[in-house]
Amino acid sequence: MGAALLPSVTAALVACGGGDGAGSLPPPATVQPPTSASYAIGGTVGGLSGTIVLRNNDRDDLTLTADGAFVFATGVTAGNPYAVTVARQPDGQTCAVSAGLGSATANVTQVRVVCAAQTFPIGGTVSGLSGTLMLRNNGIDELSVSANGRFNFAQALPYGAAYEVTLRTQPLGQACTLTHANGTVTAPVTSIVALCVADPLTLAPPIPAPPTMAYAPKSFLFSWPAIGNASYYRLGEDPGATGSFTVLADNLGSTTYALQELALTQPPAAWRYALQACNANGCSPWSLPVTADAKQAIGYFKPEAVTDIRDFGQGVALSPDGSVMAVGASATLELFTRSAGQWQWAQTLSFQVGSYPRPVISDDGTLLVGMFGHDGAFADQGLVQVFSRTPSGWTQSDAWNPPAPRYLGNFGAFLGISRDSTVAVVGEYASPSGGSFHVYRKTGGIWAREATIEPEHPQRGGLFGVQAKISADASTIVVGAQYERSGSLTDETDTSMANAGAAFVYGYDAGADAWTKRAYLKAPLPGVDDLFGASTAISGDGDTVVIGARNKSVGGVLRAGVAYVFRRHAGAYTLAQTIPAPQPVPNAAFGGFGMALTPDGTVLAIAALGDSSNGTGVDADPTQGAAPTAGAVHLYRLTGAQFAHTRYLKAPNTGSGDAFGSVIDIAADGRTIAVGATGESSAASGIGGDQADNSSTSRGAAYLY
């Protein structure tokens, strides 16, 4: 029955409209699938310095070569996931992706790609090591290796950087070699090989013997025997006497060393030194210490030739930089120079028999020599000669006679010159007016007398013009008049106090082109025979002047001596400090002869010609006695507004009657001091002779500190 029914149904369907006839059914409608949204995937890249390939969902690649925004070419259907990764890193960089995973529900812009330089460790292996090996990479990064096996330097290097590993120090008793020690970084470096083997020749040197000491002016001279396996040496110092040495001089290739230009007047707690011997494997421990005898480094200068010269040291001058010293004697002047730290005799100048040359030196080496005792038309009328420095020595370029020659005028016995050698002052202390001084100025290379100045209120025999000195800047002149007789602090016409003494300060008025008196200086309590003005000193700007009164009593001690410091404020000089003799003994004459002040006004040297201590060197015992008129120099340094006593200087060969401190000069930096001693009696000659000889009475000497 079922089989018969099927054709019937089919026929019925045809009869109801199948085919093309009228009344047939319409064809079925076409069904379209729903449309899905697609979203862009992107973000930004930063720090990129090469080429990076990004990939989304393991198929969509994007190549980038610069920082900035990026978007993948193919979007992601809404609701589908995205996964941004780095398919290929740029050379030498590592890039990291953040916010690179999610589902696409909108355009994605928050993917972040950050790139940074890629660094790689530098290392290798060491074998055979039995000590400590010091390696260095690129001359900077040091690595101490004390065990076999792998090693790495602390500093990794970026891609493309160069590396070069070298041996800094060898292990004790071994020699190590390096292979594969240099190249360019493209990956972790693990190929450097250090191989160490036994080698006694690579041991650090043994402890050397202490260095041997010798001496030269202001110099310690060290020497030592060579150590077989040492390639260089170190000299150490222990100035605090602590037992611990620090390197004073390194990489010394010879077995000698000169420690020069010592500040002998600024001694440390100890002059202690030791030596190390070194090679590529290290340095020995310090040798036993040696203590230098600083007294032997005090320069000892005598006339160059063995002659009958006497009173060597009656005139002493240093160039401002301390490299030239001129020393006057009877009818001669000896010139000494410093080159490469070493002092040597340079030249002898000869003058009229019976004269005593007294020098001053400027920055350019211009040398003025005043002739105390020089005879001309009159006995002892005086003379000044000018010498210029040339490559072959000093040659005379000018001569100044007194403008009005007179008997015993002693023109040039005291003089001074500015640092730039353009202005000079010349004293002529014996004249009917009681003395005078003369000013010379150089214009266009030619010297001419600019002014002659006498006291406004003459006092016959006052010695106005003694110790005439000029400030380094040529603005101010100070002169002494040690036999001036006023008992008043202001009245120059008073004559009630014999030989009380005075000093005068003159300043240059450029507008008026004239020198005018700026100050009349007296001791605060003038006394008969005090001889205030017997010595003077002046700072470089003229603001500070120091006046000595060599016969002033101190604490009841007769003629112990006092120095007075005056300072200029608002154009007026006022007493700033009174400096009495530190060791007041009768006739010490402190402040009566040698006196010097640095241009900056901070270091002051004052002689005490009558000092009787037989101590020697720097900071000797001042109370020893037993050497009458041996002489001494006291050193002061400015502390705040006052000078404080810092050093007590004696000759290294102190002797009675030596008159150490007859004259003093000091270099501009205060580190070099020259002292004359006209009574010293050694017959030695040249530099560093026999100080113990006393066979030539009053031959004289000069000392350098």
Buried (B, 14 or more C-beta within 10 A) or exposed (E): EEEEEEEEEEEEEEEEEBEEEEEEEEEEEEEEEEEEEEBBBBBBBEBBBBBBBBBBBEEBEBEBEEBEEBBBEEBBEEEBEBBBEBBEBBEBBBBEBEEBEBEBEEEBBEBBBBBBBBBBBBBBBBEEBBBBBBBBBBEEBBBEBEEBEEBBBEBBBEBEBEBEBEBBBBBEBBBBEBEEBBBEBEEEBBEBBBBBEEBEEBBBBEBBEBBEBBBBBBBBBBEBEEBEBBEBBBBBBBBEEEEEBEEBBEEBEEBEBBBBBBEBBBBEEBBBBBBBBBBBBBBBEBBEBBEBEBBBBBBBBBBBEBEEBBBBBBBBBBBBBBBBBBBBBBBBBBBBBBEEBBBEBBBBBEBEEBBBBBBBBBBEBBBBBBBBBBBBEEEBBBBBBBBBBEEEEBEEBBEBBBEEBBEEBBBBBBBBBBBBBBBBBBBBBBBEBBBBBBBBBBEEEEBEEBBBBBBEBBBEBBBBBBBBBBBBBBBBBBBBBBBBBBBBBEEBEBBEBEBBBBBBBBBBEEEEEEBEBBBBBBBEEBBEBBBBBBBBBBBBBBBBBBBBBBBBBBEEBBBBBBBBBBBBEEEEBEBBBBBBBBBBBEBBBBBBBBBBBBBBBBBBBBBBBBBBBBBBBBBBEBEBBEBEBBBBBBBBBBEEEEBEEBBBBBBBBBBBBBBBBBBBBBBBBBBBBBBBBBBBBBBBBBBBBBBEEBEBEBBBBBBBB
